[in-house]
Amino acid sequence: MKILIYGAGVIGSLYAVQFFQAGYDTSIYARGERLKTLRNCGLQFQDKTTVKIANVTVMDKVDLFDFFDYIFLTVREEQAETALKELRDNVSPTIVTMVNTTVPYSEWEKHCGQGRILPAFPGAGGSIDDGVLNATLTPRIIQPTTFGEIGGVNSERQQKLSEIFKRSHIPYQIVPNMYFWQLSHLGLVVPLADAYYLSQNPKQVYRDKKIMKTTAFMIKRNFRILARQNILSPLKFYIFRYIPLGIMQRALSLIYKSDFGNKFMYQHSIKAPEEMHRLHQDYYRAMQIDE
């Protein structure tokens, strides 16, 4: 089984480590300074108190006949279209798109070929500090790696991907409609990220009761609209509609204050503000919601 990780940021690097440790033939595609670091130092990652190296193959181009059973696309949303066009003529059959987006997957298939995309979303967070990956997988109860075929069919490649995740000790779930799941996920993530940008002290945003109340209100409103359109997924999100605003506000304060909030929310929001601002605009435009 040959796997290519196309994108060497936090998410791509963490999944590359997981696949390598599971014994898969793993390659990682990188550019710029990250490419230099990987070539000079290898894929370094923090394992408790020790820095280790995953001996993955580092690539700076993907040729036409470079075959991989799965290509995992782990780039930012604004880079996805270009990356898919670059992979269009490659012979690999399946591209697992682990990208936040409001774009229908049928539109993405126009760039890389019909039937090649297997939509997914990562369950992970962390940072890369001085070239060393310090990241972890999200607890299963909060957000496992999520994927599912376009149209919800139960395909052979979907089952094989399940086996890869299981062998790699990656919590996962299969959903029948990844596009609905993505919109629901953004209905939560966009307000969570917005809170940091509204605060003059993002690291301690949990102290601002007004922002916490606004964030709770926006999440509840987004989920109410998604539920009305029969889009809200997974079912556990329906709980948020019935939690009193005050209780949800206090719960959010605790989450923002926690180590979990720092690793899985703060790190990405602060390091990728342009991506999150674009997703903010795209999400509310797609859902036709007045901000």
Order of alpha helices (4+ residues) and beta strands (2+ residues): beta-alpha-beta-alpha-beta-beta-beta-beta-alpha-beta-alpha-beta-beta-beta-beta-alpha-beta-alpha-alpha-alpha-alpha-alpha
